Amino acid sequence: MSAGVKLDQDSREDRSWLTVMVFVTAVELACWTFAWGARIAPTPFVLTYVALAFAALGSALLLRWVLHRRPPRPNWLTVIPATICVGVGASVFLPLKYAIPHILPFWLDASLVGAERSVFGTDPWMLLDHLFGWAAVPMDKLYGLWLPTQALVMFTVMLQPPSAAKTRALIAYVLTWFVLGVVAATAFSSAGPIFHDRVFGGDSFAALVATLRSRGASMVLAESDRMWTSFASARPGIVAGISAVPSIHVAISIWFVFAARVLAPSAAKYAALYSLVIWVGSVQLGWHYATDGLAGALGAWAIWGLSRPLAAILRDGWSAGARRHATQLS
């Protein structure tokens, strides 16, 4: 392959995933504008989140240098606008999440609680506490570190040389956040166990809170208190919004597995273990019902499957991309 052809191919790869990222960010901004105009979504902390995105990019660059010493130079013409999109997208994601119960009041919790108690004979968090109660504190801390972990992984992928695998991974990442974290979360509006009693009244999950307190899981208790205060006072801060189904924590952790399989196969088994731990932690700590993780995993799997033909179409055009995908399936 000549240098000119390789350069053109690399350029098309980078344009493909960046196009999706810019488009989804624009759609999120449009959704936020509508919700803000309806006075159901707060003003986003755009500059704060853009600064956090560049901090995450810097951390990924440092990690890359430590591991490789002389890594290939990234394409800054795509990395810089992509980082801005990540920051802007993250800043409007939380106001959109905050708006969910104003668009569609929480309706799914009762069905999920009843179904899971019928299947498991009790609340799944109780079974997990019986098995892993001794690990509640490290689980709490590991779960609390999920957000910077996923940002570091995503920027590490972004800094890789152009390839079809990288394009597919980044398209799937962006779509997972929007399709599952905004669209599906609104359709399946739900609060989750840790907020259940505060939203619906009663003491169905009073034992959960008491158990977390006795286990010393301080992060989930402090963070859920802040989130509830923000929600109940209608004065959201930098972290806002309550949503259970589907679990975006599990969905993005499953994305780790898919991305590792095509970009770093030796890391796939560790990504799988991490995603399992996050799923267990999401239920044990009361952030999610067990079903939420299943919904997140299935959603991530579906989006990963759709990302390959979409990447081919964006890279090669509709006709060539469709033919290429059909050839890969045959």
Backbone hydrogen bonds, N-H to C=O, Kabsch-Sander energy under -0.5 kcal/mol:
donor,donor_aa,acceptor,acceptor_aa,energy
6,K,2,S,-2.5
7,L,3,A,-2.4
8,D,4,G,-2.1
9,Q,5,V,-2.5
10,D,6,K,-2.7
11,S,7,L,-2.3
12,R,8,D,-2.1
13,E,9,Q,-2.2
14,D,10,D,-2.4
15,R,11,S,-2.4
16,S,12,R,-1.7
17,W,13,E,-1.5
18,L,14,D,-1.9
19,T,15,R,-2.3
20,V,16,S,-1.5
21,M,17,W,-2.1
22,V,18,L,-2.8
23,F,19,T,-2.5
24,V,20,V,-2.8
25,T,21,M,-2.2
26,A,22,V,-2.2
27,V,23,F,-2.3
28,E,24,V,-2.7
29,L,25,T,-2.4
30,A,26,A,-2.2
31,C,27,V,-2.7
32,W,28,E,-2.8
33,T,29,L,-2.6
34,F,30,A,-2.1
35,A,31,C,-2.5
36,W,32,W,-3.6
37,G,33,T,-2.4
38,A,34,F,-1.6
39,R,36,W,-1.4
40,I,35,A,-2.5
41,A,35,A,-0.7
46,V,44,P,-1.4
49,Y,45,F,-2.2
50,V,46,V,-2.5
51,A,47,L,-2.3
52,L,48,T,-2.1
53,A,49,Y,-2.2
54,F,50,V,-2.1
55,A,51,A,-1.9
56,A,52,L,-2.3
57,L,53,A,-2.3
58,G,54,F,-2.4
59,S,55,A,-2.0
60,A,56,A,-2.2
61,L,57,L,-2.4
62,L,58,G,-2.3
63,L,59,S,-2.5
64,R,60,A,-2.4
65,W,61,L,-2.2
66,V,62,L,-2.4
67,L,63,L,-2.1
68,H,64,R,-2.2
69,R,65,W,-2.6
70,R,68,H,-3.6
76,W,74,P,-1.3
78,T,75,N,-1.8
79,V,75,N,-2.5
80,I,76,W,-2.0
82,A,78,T,-2.0
83,T,79,V,-2.3
84,I,80,I,-2.0
85,C,81,P,-2.3
86,V,82,A,-2.4
87,G,83,T,-2.3
88,V,84,I,-2.8
89,G,85,C,-3.2
90,A,86,V,-2.5
91,S,87,G,-1.9
92,V,88,V,-1.7
93,F,89,G,-1.6
94,L,90,A,-1.2
96,L,92,V,-1.9
97,K,93,F,-2.3
98,Y,94,L,-2.6
99,A,95,P,-1.6
100,I,96,L,-0.6
100,I,97,K,-1.0
102,H,99,A,-1.1
103,I,99,A,-1.7
103,I,100,I,-0.7
104,L,100,I,-3.2
107,W,189,S,-2.2
108,L,189,S,-1.7
112,L,108,L,-2.1
113,V,109,D,-3.0
114,G,110,A,-2.3
115,A,111,S,-2.5
116,E,112,L,-2.6
117,R,113,V,-2.1
118,S,114,G,-1.7
119,V,115,A,-2.2
120,F,116,E,-2.9
121,G,117,R,-1.4
126,M,123,D,-1.4
127,L,123,D,-1.1
128,L,124,P,-2.2
129,D,125,W,-2.4
130,H,126,M,-2.0
131,L,127,L,-1.5
132,F,128,L,-3.7
133,G,129,D,-1.8
135,A,132,F,-2.1
136,A,133,G,-1.7
139,M,135,A,-2.5
140,D,136,A,-2.4
141,K,137,V,-2.2
142,L,138,P,-2.7
143,Y,139,M,-2.6
144,G,140,D,-1.8
145,L,141,K,-1.1
145,L,142,L,-0.5
146,W,143,Y,-1.5
149,T,145,L,-1.9
150,Q,146,W,-2.9
151,A,147,L,-1.9
152,L,148,P,-2.2
153,V,149,T,-2.3
154,M,150,Q,-2.5
155,F,151,A,-2.4
156,T,152,L,-1.9
157,V,153,V,-2.1
158,M,154,M,-2.4
159,L,155,F,-1.8
160,Q,157,V,-1.7
167,T,163,S,-2.3
168,R,164,A,-2.4
169,A,165,A,-2.3
170,L,166,K,-2.5
171,I,167,T,-2.3
172,A,168,R,-2.4
173,Y,169,A,-2.1
174,V,170,L,-2.3
175,L,171,I,-2.3
176,T,172,A,-2.3
177,W,173,Y,-1.9
178,F,174,V,-1.9
179,V,175,L,-3.0
180,L,175,L,-0.6
180,L,176,T,-1.4
181,G,176,T,-1.1
181,G,177,W,-0.8
182,V,178,F,-1.7
183,V,178,F,-2.1
184,A,179,V,-2.9
185,A,180,L,-1.0
186,T,182,V,-1.6
187,A,183,V,-2.2
188,F,184,A,-2.8
189,S,186,T,-1.1
194,I,286,G,-2.6
195,F,192,G,-1.0
196,H,192,G,-0.9
196,H,193,P,-0.7
197,D,193,P,-0.6
199,V,195,F,-2.1
200,F,196,H,-3.0
201,G,197,D,-1.7
206,A,203,D,-1.4
209,V,205,F,-1.5
210,A,206,A,-2.2
211,T,207,A,-2.5
212,L,208,L,-2.6
213,R,209,V,-2.2
214,S,210,A,-2.3
215,R,211,T,-2.2
216,G,212,L,-0.8
216,G,213,R,-0.7
217,A,212,L,-2.4
218,S,216,G,-2.0
221,L,217,A,-1.2
222,A,218,S,-2.7
223,E,219,M,-2.7
224,S,220,V,-2.2
225,D,221,L,-1.8
226,R,222,A,-2.1
227,M,223,E,-2.6
228,W,224,S,-2.5
229,T,225,D,-2.6
230,S,226,R,-2.4
231,F,227,M,-2.2
232,A,228,W,-3.6
233,S,229,T,-2.1
234,A,230,S,-0.5
234,A,231,F,-0.7
235,R,230,S,-1.1
237,G,239,V,-0.7
242,I,97,K,-0.5
244,A,190,S,-1.1
245,V,188,F,-0.5
247,S,292,D,-2.0
248,I,246,P,-0.7
251,A,247,S,-2.2
252,I,248,I,-2.6
253,S,249,H,-1.6
254,I,250,V,-2.5
255,W,251,A,-1.8
256,F,252,I,-1.6
257,V,253,S,-1.0
258,F,254,I,-1.9
259,A,255,W,-3.1
260,A,256,F,-2.7
261,R,257,V,-2.2
262,V,258,F,-1.2
263,L,259,A,-1.9
264,A,260,A,-2.1
267,A,264,A,-2.4
268,A,265,P,-1.2
271,A,267,A,-2.1
272,A,268,A,-2.4
273,L,269,K,-1.9
274,Y,270,Y,-2.4
275,S,271,A,-2.6
276,L,272,A,-2.0
277,V,273,L,-2.3
278,I,274,Y,-2.5
279,W,275,S,-2.1
280,V,276,L,-2.6
281,G,277,V,-3.0
282,S,278,I,-2.6
283,V,279,W,-1.3
284,Q,280,V,-3.0
285,L,281,G,-2.5
286,G,283,V,-1.1
287,W,282,S,-0.7
288,H,282,S,-2.7
292,D,289,Y,-0.7
293,G,289,Y,-0.9
293,G,290,A,-0.5
294,L,290,A,-1.3
295,A,291,T,-2.6
296,G,292,D,-2.4
297,A,293,G,-2.7
298,L,294,L,-2.6
299,G,295,A,-2.3
300,A,296,G,-2.4
301,W,297,A,-2.2
302,A,298,L,-2.3
303,I,299,G,-2.4
304,W,300,A,-2.3
305,G,301,W,-2.0
306,L,302,A,-1.9
307,S,303,I,-1.7
308,R,304,W,-0.8
310,L,306,L,-1.7
311,A,307,S,-2.5
312,A,308,R,-2.2
313,I,309,P,-2.4
314,L,310,L,-2.4
315,R,311,A,-2.1
316,D,312,A,-2.9
317,G,313,I,-2.0
321,G,317,G,-2.7
322,A,318,W,-2.3
323,R,319,S,-2.2
324,R,320,A,-2.5
325,H,321,G,-2.3
326,A,322,A,-2.4
327,T,323,R,-2.2
328,Q,324,R,-2.0
329,L,325,H,-1.7
330,S,326,A,-1.3
